[in-house]
């Protein structure tokens, strides 16, 4: 069972469960994307714990507590100490590199239209590589996609 199926928890035999069965390949591919973005073999400069904490933070910004809880579990499994604190939107981040990463992730989640080249340059100024900037954008795109899929499926489930 995929994460989306687990979080939606459609009643067996319901119209929503049947619709999801017809889209099983999309759900499987979404799960594969989750694993690739959150738990890649080579995380580059964005550790698994940092990725999970940012994902939990994005889920909280989008008012998706179940998804945030899933990502909090990944943060705990990563066992990277203070990284867990980053999952809460009101956390003060003293490290300049991590603070800039968090600001950029927040921006991509809350106000993506406001992201500019200057924000990318600010990431570079604190040592974030171009590859990690792309990884950060992928993470943001995926988690925000996931939030919207879950919200849409929840609405479909409520229609009956």
Secondary structure as UniProt FT lines:
FT   HELIX           3..8
FT   TURN            12..13
FT   HELIX           15..22
FT   HELIX           24..38
FT   TURN            44..45
FT   HELIX           48..61
FT   TURN            62..63
FT   HELIX           65..78
FT   HELIX           81..87
FT   TURN            89..90
FT   HELIX           96..110
FT   HELIX           112..114
FT   HELIX           117..125
FT   TURN            126..127
FT   HELIX           130..158
//
